[in-house]
Amino acid sequence: RKLMSAPLSKDLRAKYNVRSLPIRRDDEVIICRGHFHDREGKVTTVYRKKWRIHIERVTRDKANGQTVPIGIHPSKVVITKIRLDKDRKALLERKNRAVKKGKYTETDTK
């Protein structure tokens, strides 16, 4: 899971105080590197065996006319829209770097 993480966009990073998230199927991303950079789309497949993700409309035509998706490494994309559910919300709250984590607060020590 950790290896299949992708960085968040600047506005999402500011909103959630989280730098990166494990990518999942319906997240919307923008490609930052390689031949297809500046392409946007929704993640259609997370191919864990090959450590690649497939994004809609990022395909190539084979010699026989069949279209196949092109695998993009998740570190080379930026997540622009997150598909939230209860597990994802819990993960964001757990990873939130703005919240001070610790046993005692200042009022406890006085």
WOMO-V382394 format. One record per residue. N is the residue number from 1. RES is the residue in one small letter. SS is DSSP state (helix for helix, strand for strand, loop for the rest). Layout:
<<N:RES:SS> <N:RES:SS>>
//
This chain:
<<1:r:loop> <2:k:helix> <3:l:helix> <4:m:helix> <5:s:strand> <6:a:strand> <7:p:strand> <8:l:strand> <9:s:loop> <10:k:helix> <11:d:helix> <12:l:helix> <13:r:helix> <14:a:helix> <15:k:helix> <16:y:helix> <17:n:loop> <18:v:loop> <19:r:loop> <20:s:strand> <21:l:strand> <22:p:strand> <23:i:loop> <24:r:loop> <25:r:loop> <26:d:loop> <27:d:loop> <28:e:strand> <29:v:strand> <30:i:strand> <31:i:strand> <32:c:loop> <33:r:loop> <34:g:loop> <35:h:loop> <36:f:loop> <37:h:loop> <38:d:loop> <39:r:loop> <40:e:strand> <41:g:strand> <42:k:strand> <43:v:strand> <44:t:strand> <45:t:strand> <46:v:strand> <47:y:strand> <48:r:loop> <49:k:loop> <50:k:loop> <51:w:loop> <52:r:strand> <53:i:strand> <54:h:strand> <55:i:strand> <56:e:strand> <57:r:strand> <58:v:strand> <59:t:strand> <60:r:strand> <61:d:strand> <62:k:loop> <63:a:loop> <64:n:loop> <65:g:loop> <66:q:loop> <67:t:strand> <68:v:strand> <69:p:strand> <70:i:strand> <71:g:strand> <72:i:strand> <73:h:loop> <74:p:helix> <75:s:helix> <76:k:helix> <77:v:strand> <78:v:strand> <79:i:strand> <80:t:strand> <81:k:strand> <82:i:loop> <83:r:loop> <84:l:loop> <85:d:loop> <86:k:helix> <87:d:helix> <88:r:helix> <89:k:helix> <90:a:helix> <91:l:helix> <92:l:helix> <93:e:helix> <94:r:helix> <95:k:helix> <96:n:loop> <97:r:loop> <98:a:loop> <99:v:loop> <100:k:loop> <101:k:loop> <102:g:loop> <103:k:loop> <104:y:loop> <105:t:loop> <106:e:helix> <107:t:helix> <108:d:helix> <109:t:helix> <110:k:loop>>
//
